[in-house]
Each structure stands twice: as C-alpha cells, then as structure tokens.
Amino acid sequence: DQQKNNIIHNYSSHQLSNEEKIALSHSLDEHIPSKINGNMIKTEFESFYYNIIKNIQHLTLVEKDQVKSKLRRTCENYTNTKNTYKHHKSIENLSKNSNITLLKQDKGRGVVILDNNTYIEKCYEILDKEQFKKLEKDPTKTIEGKVQRSLRKIKEKLNKNEYKQLYPSGSSPGLFYGTAKIHKLKKEEGINDLNLRPIISNIGTATYELAKYLSKILEPLGKNNFTIKNSFDLINRLKEETIPEGYVMVSFDVKSLFTNVPLDRTLDIIMKRIYNEHRILTEINQKDLKNLLILCTKHVHFQFNGDIYVQTNGVAMGSPPRTYFGQYFDDIQHDKDGKLQTSVFRKETNTDVYINWHSHAPLQ
C-alpha cells in the first residue's frame, strides 16, 4: 500500500478501488494490448526483414533464408504469447470516466488523478498567458497547403520516399495537455498549488514529419565543446576539473526555456551557421530552408477542449526541431583542494517503477 501511495496521487473526488490501485501502480508509461493482432505483427516482422536485407548487402541467399527463418519463428512465438496482465478493464473504465483525468507525473513515473473540471481550469490558466492566442477558426487546411507548396518547390532535392513521407495529407491540429509537477509540491500544499507542465503533441499535424526531417538536418548545430552527452560524460569531465582558490561555483536554471526562445534571432543564427559558416551541407537553398523552419516553429496551432489556439512566441514543448540542448545538475560539491565530488540525487517523488514486463516494448 505504501508503494501504491508513492506512485498514485489522487486529488480527485473519485474513490479508487483496490483493483484500480493495482492497475495504476504500474504507471501510465506503457502499452499492454489486451489482444495481439497477429496479421499486424506479421506485417511488421516482414517489413523488419526487408529493412535488414536492404542495409546488409553482402548476405548470401542461404544467409538471407536463415535470417528469414529465424524471424519467422520469432514472429510465431511472439504472436502465440499469452498476455497475463489482468487489469485492462480497470484502466479502460478509468479512462472512460469523464469526471476525472489521469495525468503522468512530470518527473518520475507516478500517476496523478484530478477532477476533470480542475484539470481544465489549470490548463486554461496556462493558455490565458500572453504566449498563447485563441483563434476563431482552425487554420489546419491553410497550413497544410503552405507545407505542400513549399515541398513541391524542393521536390528535386528530396528522394521519392522522403517526399512522400514529408508531404502532408489529412492533417489535424496539435493536441495540448499537461503533466503534473508533483515534485514541486510541498508537503503542506494541496491541489490548488499543483502546477502543470504544458505539452503540445504535434503528431499528425501538417508539419510533424517535416519537423523531424529538419531536426535531423540541424542536429550537428546542437553539438559543441559545451554539450554534455549524458551524466557519465559530465562525471568524466568533472574529474579533470579543479576549482582554483578564491573561485565559487554558480549554477543557473533556465525557466520555461522553450517558450522563451527568440525565434527570429534563432533562425538568423541557424542561417548564418549553414550558409555563411558552412557547418552543414544541404542542397536546399537558404530562402526555402528558412521558410520550412518558419512553418515548423512559428504559429504552432493546437486544440484543447474544443478550442483552437496558436503559440505566438517560443518553441512548443513536444515539437521536434530543437537546436539547443542543455542539462541541469544539482548537488555538485567540491573538496578543499578544489576537486569536484558528485553523488546520485533522487527526488522524493521517485518511484523506482519500471516498465511492466508485459508491456508492448522492446525486450531490452
């Protein structure tokens, strides 16, 4: 029960049954299908096989048959696996309950439950700020048309598969939602003090595939001598550093980084890095590339609770194209000799919950 209490934070008027508590104690970061679609799995394995063969040209016919045979056996074993997860109905009933909203915990893998009207009010508190503007009509068709025309201009610079994948059709607005900043909540504080982190999902929008494509092109610009790959890289760098006598350590935490990015200035810097400094080689000319980036970053529109909004500045959380990456590390100390020490810090909201064994995720 203590483990469940640490994972499940129920601020709603709904009283959870023991069965619902067990179901939610696995967190919301997983997908456990109640039934396995055999035909879909076979199609995915077949696609996987052809991708292997396409990228490994030196295989003989015998070796190709061996690969196909092993994949077929793996596919058959997978589709015949019985799912022992028993809580689908509980999760389904909770998700259909229109009086409550299930949220992911912003840090960690907990579940936060709010009354739906409370969740909507907290979202509108965010959307009423100056970086968002409510629209009278949905501009999805207009944006889709602009992307289509822009892609036709550079069609000869793309291969057939790229063009087909990037060309949008039947697009929809982005979706706004919030994750609960439960780690920011003090013990004496309640639901009124709980803040949400705004996220805009751009999956299915007119610019989603284009944004992923541009993000891959711009990736080298986000790497320099100050970029830290991960925590291991940080620790290795700190081992080589010594703080001289008389110096002090200072750390800075950027508040609302993405919504405060100055887009016009950022786009100008990107153009300079590519076309003046030649940090990246591309066949797309400057005017067309800048236009594509503007389509993916400016005037990002989305829907919430039946209303359509546009983000008027900054980059949306959840949008693929990002040219800046930074990490924030707490609790770095140093000895009298100036050598730095590090330790692992876990927030009080840390749950130590891992993906359920039966989740639809890669085994590793």
Secondary structure by P-SEA (a helix, b strand, c coil): caaaaacccccccccccaaaaaaacccccbbbbccccaaaaaaaaaaaaaaaaaacccccaaaaaaaaaaaaaaaaaaaacccccccaaaaaaaaacccbbbbcccccbbbbbccaaaaaaaaaaaaacccbbbbcccaaaaaaaaaaaaaaaacccccaaaaaaaccccccccccbbbbcccccccccccccbbbbbbbbccccccaaaaaaaaaaaccccccccccccaaaaaaaaaaccccccbbbbbbbbcccccccaaaaaaaaaaaaccccccccccccaaaaaaaaaaaccccccccccbbbbbccccccccccccbbbbbbcccccccccbbbbbbbbcccccccccccccccccc
